[in-house]
Amino acid sequence: MTTKIVFYGANASTFQPGLAEQLDAPHQITVISDAADQPGEAQALAEADVVVGVHYSVAGVQNARLFQLPAAGYDKVDMDALPEGCAVCNAFGHENAIAEYVMTALLSRHVPLADADARLRRGDWLYWAGGPGGLRTEMGQQSIGIVGHGHIGKAVKERALAFGMTVHVANRSRIGDPRVTQHGLDALAEMAGQVDVLLNTLPLADTTEGLIDAAVLAAMADGALVMNVGRGPVICEDALWGALKDGRLSGVIDTWYSYPAAQQDAAMPSKYPFHTLENVTITPHMSGWTTGTIARRTQTVAENINRLVRGDALLNRLR
């Protein structure tokens, strides 16, 4: 029996190359648009055994036994709109890439390679050893508070410890790691007041939206850094703008509140002009987007399709 697989939308289609070679059973792969409004696309969606996609909100999937997200976040999928009996699973594999992004952003604040290079090209030796004006700080002298101890949080924790940072973790359940200081999610303000860096790694859910609010940000020390590589709205948009606009805190923000309809569209990521602030580094939700992430997630998608065909338990099942 041939398994009908539909890659639903532009984002999902990036995980299609290389998938067929990892499948064990006969299959038919179709790639359709995000709107599913081109000839034959609605029928393909209705007849699919497996749908691979990052969003779903309208009727169309009828026979699918698996809706497979090639990503971790599932806040754009309306579970109730999927047919009864259709399993929903997600995929990770992005934690190494995001951890590297976080460490790069942190290291760049202590090792000013670009500025040193630019200065020396002008004959300026500011950072020369022996000169008091060019002394640098070290990342290992700082503390970081990681909000969430999932795939991303764990990967960042290990790298931060390797650099000698003091690590705090806020998590709903106990993590049992004696190397770190743990806080409950209800004590975020307490943790925020003890760290130089506050990093959100949490996904968006009813229980996490606005979790990092004005009170949490107000508890942070002057000059501290707030970072977001989880979902944007986990940090209250109004509170974040209020905390950054006067320069008391600095920020590195990769996940946002507003996104363009398509990647080629121009759009600003918030109702506030974060792009005008010199104390903030903004990036376009790129922290986990690497060739390694694509390969690992494609492998997870293929493994779950193989498991579905065999009748085995699925990986990362959400329902």
C-alpha positions as CSV (number, residue, x, y, z in Angstrom):
1,M,0.0,0.0,0.0
2,T,1.3,3.4,-1.0
3,T,1.5,6.1,1.8
4,K,0.3,9.5,0.5
5,I,2.5,12.3,2.0
6,V,1.7,16.0,1.5
7,F,4.1,18.8,2.3
8,Y,1.8,21.7,3.2
9,G,3.3,25.1,2.5
10,A,6.6,26.8,1.8
11,N,8.2,26.2,5.2
12,A,7.3,22.5,5.2
13,S,8.6,22.0,1.7
14,T,12.1,22.8,2.8
15,F,12.1,19.5,4.6
16,Q,11.1,17.4,1.6
17,P,14.5,17.0,-0.1
18,G,16.2,13.8,1.1
19,L,13.0,12.5,2.8
20,A,12.2,9.8,0.2
21,E,15.6,8.1,0.7
22,Q,14.8,7.6,4.4
23,L,11.4,6.0,3.9
24,D,11.0,2.2,4.1
25,A,7.6,1.6,2.4
26,P,6.1,2.7,-1.0
27,H,5.0,6.3,-0.9
28,Q,3.8,9.2,-3.0
29,I,5.0,12.8,-2.1
30,T,3.1,15.9,-3.1
31,V,4.1,19.5,-2.3
32,I,1.3,22.1,-2.1
33,S,1.0,25.8,-1.4
34,D,0.1,27.4,1.9
35,A,-3.3,28.4,0.6
36,A,-3.9,24.9,-0.9
37,D,-5.8,26.7,-3.7
38,Q,-4.0,25.5,-6.8
39,P,-5.4,22.8,-9.1
40,G,-5.4,19.4,-7.4
41,E,-4.1,20.7,-4.1
42,A,-7.3,20.5,-2.1
43,Q,-7.8,16.9,-3.3
44,A,-4.2,16.0,-2.4
45,L,-4.7,17.4,1.1
46,A,-8.0,15.6,1.6
47,E,-6.5,12.2,0.4
48,A,-3.2,12.5,2.3
49,D,-2.3,9.8,4.9
50,V,0.4,12.1,6.3
51,V,0.5,15.9,6.2
52,V,3.7,17.7,7.0
53,G,3.1,21.3,7.9
54,V,3.7,24.1,10.4
55,H,0.1,25.6,10.3
56,Y,-3.4,24.3,10.0
57,S,-6.6,26.2,10.7
58,V,-9.3,25.3,8.1
59,A,-11.0,22.1,7.0
60,G,-9.2,20.2,4.2
61,V,-7.5,17.3,5.9
62,Q,-9.9,14.4,5.9
63,N,-8.1,11.0,5.9
64,A,-4.7,11.8,7.5
65,R,-3.5,9.5,10.3
66,L,-0.6,11.9,11.1
67,F,-0.1,15.6,11.0
68,Q,3.7,16.0,11.4
69,L,5.2,19.3,12.3
70,P,8.8,19.7,11.0
71,A,9.3,22.1,13.9
72,A,8.8,22.4,17.6
73,G,6.2,25.1,17.9
74,Y,2.6,24.0,17.4
75,D,0.7,27.2,18.3
76,K,-0.3,27.7,14.6
77,V,-2.1,24.3,14.4
78,D,-5.8,24.2,15.3
79,M,-5.9,20.7,16.8
80,D,-9.7,20.7,16.8
81,A,-9.9,21.3,13.1
82,L,-8.0,18.0,12.3
83,P,-10.0,14.8,11.9
84,E,-10.6,12.6,14.9
85,G,-7.9,9.9,15.2
86,C,-5.2,12.0,13.4
87,A,-2.1,12.0,15.5
88,V,-0.1,15.2,15.8
89,C,3.7,15.2,16.4
90,N,6.4,17.8,16.4
91,A,10.2,17.7,15.8
92,F,13.1,19.3,17.5
93,G,16.8,19.1,16.4
94,H,17.2,22.9,16.5
95,E,18.7,23.1,20.0
96,N,22.3,23.0,18.9
97,A,21.9,25.8,16.3
98,I,20.0,28.0,18.8
99,A,22.6,27.4,21.5
100,E,25.3,28.4,19.1
101,Y,23.3,31.6,18.3
102,V,23.0,32.4,22.0
103,M,26.6,31.9,22.7
104,T,27.7,33.9,19.7
105,A,25.5,36.8,20.9
106,L,26.9,36.6,24.4
107,L,30.6,36.2,23.3
108,S,30.3,39.2,20.9
109,R,29.7,41.4,23.9
110,H,33.0,40.4,25.5
111,V,35.2,39.7,22.5
112,P,34.9,42.7,20.2
113,L,36.6,41.2,17.2
114,A,34.9,43.4,14.6
115,D,35.7,46.6,16.4
116,A,39.3,45.5,17.1
117,D,39.7,44.6,13.4
118,A,38.2,48.0,12.3
119,R,40.4,49.9,14.7
120,L,43.7,48.2,13.8
121,R,43.0,48.9,10.1
122,R,43.1,52.5,11.0
123,G,46.3,52.1,13.1
124,D,44.4,52.2,16.4
125,W,45.8,49.7,18.9
126,L,43.1,50.3,21.6
127,Y,42.8,46.6,22.7
128,W,46.6,46.0,22.8
129,A,47.6,44.0,25.9
130,G,49.1,46.3,28.5
131,G,46.8,49.2,27.6
132,P,44.2,49.9,30.4
133,G,41.7,51.4,28.0
134,G,41.2,48.2,26.0
135,L,40.5,45.8,28.8
136,R,37.7,43.4,28.0
137,T,35.2,41.6,30.2
138,E,34.8,37.8,30.2
139,M,31.6,35.9,29.6
140,G,32.7,33.4,32.3
141,Q,32.4,36.2,34.9
142,Q,28.6,36.5,34.2
143,S,25.5,34.7,35.3
144,I,22.6,33.6,33.0
145,G,19.0,32.8,33.9
146,I,17.5,30.3,31.5
147,V,13.7,30.3,31.4
148,G,12.7,26.7,30.4
149,H,14.7,23.5,30.6
150,G,13.6,21.8,27.4
151,H,15.7,21.0,24.4
152,I,17.0,24.5,24.0
153,G,17.4,25.3,27.6
154,K,19.4,22.1,28.2
155,A,21.7,22.8,25.2
156,V,22.4,26.4,26.3
157,K,22.9,25.3,29.9
158,E,25.7,22.9,29.0
159,R,27.5,25.5,26.9
160,A,27.1,28.2,29.5
161,L,28.6,25.9,32.1
162,A,31.5,25.0,29.8
163,F,32.3,28.8,29.6
164,G,32.3,29.0,33.4
165,M,29.1,31.0,33.7
166,T,26.9,30.8,36.8
167,V,23.7,29.2,35.6
168,H,20.2,29.7,37.0
169,V,17.2,27.8,35.5
170,A,13.5,28.6,35.9
171,N,11.3,25.5,35.2
172,R,7.9,24.2,36.1
173,S,9.3,20.9,37.4
174,R,12.5,20.0,39.3
175,I,15.5,19.3,37.0
176,G,17.8,17.7,39.6
177,D,21.0,19.3,38.3
178,P,23.3,20.3,41.2
179,R,25.4,22.5,38.9
180,V,22.7,25.1,38.6
181,T,20.4,27.1,40.8
182,Q,16.8,26.3,40.1
183,H,13.7,28.6,40.5
184,G,10.1,27.9,39.8
185,L,8.3,29.7,37.0
186,D,6.4,31.6,39.7
187,A,9.7,33.1,40.9
188,L,10.9,34.6,37.7
189,A,11.3,38.0,39.1
190,E,13.5,36.7,41.9
191,M,15.7,34.9,39.4
192,A,15.8,37.9,37.1
193,G,17.2,40.1,39.8
194,Q,20.1,37.7,40.3
195,V,21.4,37.3,36.7
196,D,23.3,39.3,34.1
197,V,21.4,37.6,31.3
198,L,17.7,36.5,31.1
199,L,17.1,34.1,28.3
200,N,13.6,32.9,27.3
201,T,13.4,29.5,25.6
202,L,9.8,28.6,26.2
203,P,7.2,27.9,23.5
204,L,3.9,29.8,23.3
205,A,1.0,28.4,25.1
206,D,-1.9,29.7,27.3
207,T,0.3,29.2,30.3
208,T,3.4,31.0,28.9
209,E,2.0,34.0,27.1
210,G,3.1,37.1,28.8
211,L,4.9,35.1,31.5
212,I,7.9,37.5,31.4
213,D,6.1,40.7,32.2
214,A,6.9,44.2,33.4
215,A,7.5,43.0,37.0
216,V,10.1,40.4,35.8
217,L,11.9,42.9,33.6
218,A,11.8,45.6,36.3
219,A,13.6,43.2,38.7
220,M,16.6,43.0,36.4
221,A,19.7,45.0,37.3
222,D,20.7,48.0,35.3
223,G,22.8,47.0,32.3
224,A,21.5,43.4,32.2
225,L,20.6,41.7,29.0
226,V,17.3,40.1,28.0
227,M,17.2,37.5,25.2
228,N,14.4,35.8,23.4
229,V,14.8,32.6,21.3
230,G,11.6,31.0,22.4
231,R,8.3,32.5,21.2
232,G,8.0,36.2,21.0
233,P,4.8,36.7,23.1
234,V,6.2,34.8,26.1
235,I,7.8,38.2,26.8
236,C,5.1,40.8,27.1
237,E,5.5,43.1,24.1
238,D,4.6,46.3,25.9
239,A,6.8,45.4,28.9
240,L,9.8,44.6,26.6
241,W,9.5,47.9,24.8
242,G,9.2,49.8,28.1
243,A,12.2,48.1,29.5
244,L,14.5,48.7,26.5
245,K,13.5,52.1,25.2
246,D,15.3,54.1,27.9
247,G,18.5,52.0,27.6
248,R,18.4,50.6,31.2
249,L,18.5,47.1,29.8
250,S,19.9,45.8,26.5
251,G,18.4,43.0,24.3
252,V,19.0,40.3,21.7
253,I,15.6,39.4,20.2
254,D,15.2,36.7,17.6
255,T,11.5,35.8,18.0
256,W,8.8,38.3,17.4
257,Y,5.2,39.6,17.6
258,S,4.5,40.3,14.0
259,Y,5.6,38.3,10.9
260,P,5.2,38.9,7.2
261,A,2.7,36.8,5.2
262,A,5.6,35.5,3.1
263,Q,9.3,35.6,3.5
264,Q,9.9,37.9,0.6
265,D,7.5,40.5,2.1
266,A,8.9,43.5,4.0
267,A,7.5,44.0,7.5
268,M,8.6,45.2,10.9
269,P,8.5,42.7,13.7
270,S,6.6,44.7,16.3
271,K,4.2,47.5,16.7
272,Y,7.1,49.3,18.5
273,P,10.2,50.6,16.7
274,F,12.7,48.2,18.2
275,H,14.9,48.8,15.1
276,T,15.6,52.3,16.3
277,L,17.2,51.2,19.5
278,E,21.0,51.0,19.6
279,N,21.0,48.8,22.7
280,V,19.1,46.0,21.0
281,T,20.3,43.4,18.4
282,I,17.3,42.2,16.3
283,T,17.4,39.2,14.0
284,P,14.6,37.6,11.8
285,H,13.8,34.4,13.7
286,M,17.0,32.8,12.4
287,S,18.6,31.2,15.5
288,G,17.6,27.6,14.7
289,W,17.7,27.8,10.9
290,T,20.7,25.7,9.9
291,T,21.5,22.8,7.6
292,G,22.0,20.7,10.7
293,T,18.5,21.6,11.9
294,I,16.9,20.7,8.5
295,A,18.7,17.3,8.4
296,R,17.8,16.4,12.0
297,R,14.2,17.4,11.6
298,T,13.9,15.6,8.2
299,Q,15.2,12.5,9.9
300,T,12.5,12.8,12.6
301,V,9.7,13.3,10.0
302,A,10.9,10.2,8.1
303,E,11.2,8.1,11.3
304,N,7.6,9.0,12.3
305,I,6.3,8.1,8.8
306,N,8.1,4.7,9.0
307,R,6.7,4.2,12.5
308,L,3.2,5.0,11.4
309,V,3.4,2.5,8.5
310,R,4.8,-0.2,10.9
311,G,2.2,0.6,13.6
312,D,4.9,1.6,16.1
313,A,4.6,4.3,18.8
314,L,5.3,7.8,17.3
315,L,8.0,10.2,18.4
316,N,7.1,13.5,20.1
317,R,3.4,12.9,20.0
318,L,1.2,15.9,21.1
319,R,-2.1,14.2,20.7
